[in-house]
Amino acid sequence: MKLKNSYFYTLRENVKDEDSVSGNLLTRSGMIKKNSAGVYMYLPLGYKVLQNIENIVREEMNATGAQEVMMPSLIPEDVYISSGRRAGFGSSMFSLKDRFQKPYVLGPTHEELFAIAAGMHIHSYKDLPFNLYQFQNKFRDEARPRFGLIRVREFIMKDAYSFDADLDGLDVSYQKMFDAYKRAFDRMEIDYKIVRADTGVMGGLLSEEFQAVTDIGEDVLVLCDSCDYSSNLEISLCPDRYKDSTEECLPKELVHTPNAKTIEEVSAFLGKKATDFVKTLIYQVDDQVVACMVRGNRDVNETKLQKAFQAAEVALADFDTVKRVTHANVGFAGPIGLDIPVVMDYEVSHMRNFIVGANQTDYHYTNVNMSDFTPTKIMDLREIQENDICPVCGGKIYFKKGIEIGNTFKLGDKYSKAMNLYYSDANNTLQPVIMGSYGLGPGRVMAAVAEQKHDENGIIWPISIAPYKVAIVVISNKFEDQVKLGNELYDSFSQLGIDVILDDRDERAGVKFKDMDLIGIPVRITVGKLANEGKVELKYRTQQEATVVEAKDVINIVTQYLDLKNR
């Protein structure tokens, strides 16, 4: 691309309405432009990055034997009602009606359509296994779009679906996709972790996430300093490894605690530590109200609670509900005398003489023990914390933040049964097809790389996904020798199939250098006053200093560098 007559612009100042490094840099470099909240244009440079990411993923998908298709975005709402997922998506699904008042949605994900397509081919076990995938726009009405391309309302997803006769076959298909994802992300030089995750609205048997490690990540990654344990915070285990307290049980005592509602306030009033308390939190779990007990310095893990009750929705109960079930103002709930289910974390069952709310406004009980009430269920209920013991090896837990850039699901027969996708086995008996689902977000990958790889001057793209690999900067168009050499080098790289920019604009050299750094081109060749000596300056984006080299040698030097970095 020769810049002088091309669509190319950059912004000198930070963008006010971008709240992430990647969103700011991608906008300033002219790669993306916000159209509305959570909706972006991909401009020429950004679209090339996106295409490079997609091409890597496509190569890895094709290498597994998967076949590419294209599904529609406009889908009859009945499709999601049939699978039982319409209610689960709720208001996050964009809905509309056609001129005949038939309800449609903009597809947030495509499991159902792939199941329908698979049904056209599958009749017997001899038709299995196979894998289909696509790159397609998805639509989700995010309540709070933010962080540039990381949380948006319209986005491109590569989604793949495997179809097998049994779980053993699914294991094989799943591993192929899993390994393909690792190869793709390795080629893009992303710093990522693979963690177990909640299956969520997708459902199924297993979910694993590929998380790009960044400070602005919305997900908390739970990692161990001694083994390879990794998990998403929402499902990380806290097994029952606690020891019983050796304290002698004391009789409970009702204590007046005026205006002391929070753990901090009651701790200060009674002169106790947060670890001496047990919080009782009242939750609305679908249509029932449930009390949840965790130690005073812990938090309830709502995903664990949701799974324990196989609930569709879990949320803290509103003030009126809390007052109705506890007969007290909010802040004084406790387990004694409640006539609703009481769920307790393992850790609490080993405590002695702890403090709880008394279900009376301005009162707490001290010296409460297990003999004073009967929990409905004792389970792993709390959220894991940093420095906790690893649930696998006993090492120490630490957290990192991550951006989910890919996920893999073992769906099992959830969608095949819902969509009537069956095959005849060797005994001519109908069996449900076993499915896997594999999602990857190219836009999120683009943002994650920009988050991880940048400096004060701009983005530092890995060679594999950089929009252009080489930038040739002509210092002055007034000098014929510079223009001639610049164009000769440009033609030589182009003939070798190397994406190259020729910055032939009538701009100052400093402006050109800043722009090439901002857009993150890996190699910069400067054609300046040494052109009449047959020499140029060579600088790599990852290095501070340029070196002078013979123009006749620069192509070999650069191609060797690109080949080495691409291995």
C-alpha positions, 0 to 999 in steps of 0.5 A: 500500500502506498500511503499518498493516495490511500485511506490512511489517518491517525489521531495524535490525542487520546480518545475521550470515550475509549476506556481501555488501552486497546480501544484507544490505540486501535482508534488512534491508529485508524483501525477501528471507529465506534459507530455507537455504543458497542458497535465498531467499524473495522477500517482498512488497517484494522480489517487487515489485522482481523483478516490475518487473525481469521486466516490463522484460525481458518488454517488451523480449523481446516487442518483438523478436517473441519469444513467452513459454512455460513449461517444467517444472522436473521433467525426465526425466534421459534428456533431458540424456543424449540431448544429451550434457550430463548428465555435464558437469553432474555433481553440480551437477544435482539428481537424484531418482527418482519412485515407479517409480524413473525418474530425473528432474532439476531443470532447470539450463537448458532448451535441450533442452526448447526444442529438443523444443518447436521440433520440434513446429513446424519442418518446412521452412525456411518455419517459420523463424525464431522465438524463444521465451522463459520465466521459470522456476526453475532449480536448481544444487547450488552447492558454495559458495552465497554473496553473497545472491542472486548465487550460489544453488541455486534462481533465476529465469532468463529464458532465450530461444532462437532458431531459424534456418535458417542462420548468417546468420539466427542473426546477425540473431536474436542481434543482436535479443536482444543489443540487447534486453538492452542496452535492458533494462539501460539502463532499469534504470540498471545500470553494466555491461560486455559481455565475450567469455566461454568457452562452457563447458558450453553449448558453441557458437560464441560467448558474450558476458556482460553483467557488472554492475561491482561490487567483490564480483563473482566474474568478472574483467573484462579491459578496455583503457584505450585501446580498447573491448576487453573480455573475461572473464579466462578467455579473454582473449588474450595473443598472441605479440608478444614479442621474442627475448631478446638474451642469449647462450645459456649451457650449462645447469647443475644446481644444488643447491637444498635445500628450495627448492620455490616460486618465492619460495624458489628466487629467494631461494636463487639471488638471482634474480628471478621473471621469470628462472624458468619454472614447470612445472606438472603438470596432469591433462587428462581421462585424460592428464597434461600439463606446462605451462610459463609464466614465473615470474610468470605463471599458467596459464589453465586454460580455454585449456589445456582448449580446446587439448586439447578436454578435459572436465576440467582440474585440477592433478595430485595429489602422487602423479601429480606424483611419478610423472611427474617422479620428484621431490617436488612443487616440482621439476618441469621440462621436461627429460627428461619423457615426457609432453606439454609445453605452453609459453606463447609468452612462454617461447619467447623467453626465454634462460638461464632456470631450471627444476626438474630433476625431481630433489628439491632440484635446479634447472637454470639457463641452460636454453634451447630447445635443451635440450628439445622442447615438444609445443606452443607456444601462448597458455597464460598468464593475462593480467595488469593492465598487460599490452598490449591484444591489440587496440590495444596499450593498457594492460590493467586489471581490474574485477570483475563479476557476470554478469547476462546472457549470450548464446550462438550455439549453432549446431547443437550441440543441434539435432543432439543432439536431432534437430531438422532442417528441409527446405531449398528442395531438400528436403534435411534441415538442422540448425536453427541455435540461439541461447540468451539467459539473464538472471537477474532475482535477480542483477540485483536484487542487482547494483543493490543492490550498485551503488546504496546508501548508509549509509542503505539501498538507492537503487532506480532508479525503473524497478524500485523497489517503490514510487515514492512514500512518503507519511509521516504524522507523527502519526495524532493529527492529523486534518488530517495523516491526511486530507491523507495519504490524499488524496495517496495516493488521487491517486497511486493513481488516476494508476497510480503505486505509492505507500506510505502510512506510517500506522503508529503509529511515531516519525517517525525510524523511518518516515524510516529505513525509507523510506530503507532500502527505497529509495523514490525520492520521500518526501512528509512530511505533518506540522505544515504540513498545516494550511497546505496544505504538505508536505515533498518529498525525493528519495532521492538528495538530502540535503535536503527542500523545502517545497512546496504540497500542491496542487502536489506531485502535478504536481511528482512526476509530472514528476520520475518521467516525466523519470527514466523517459525 
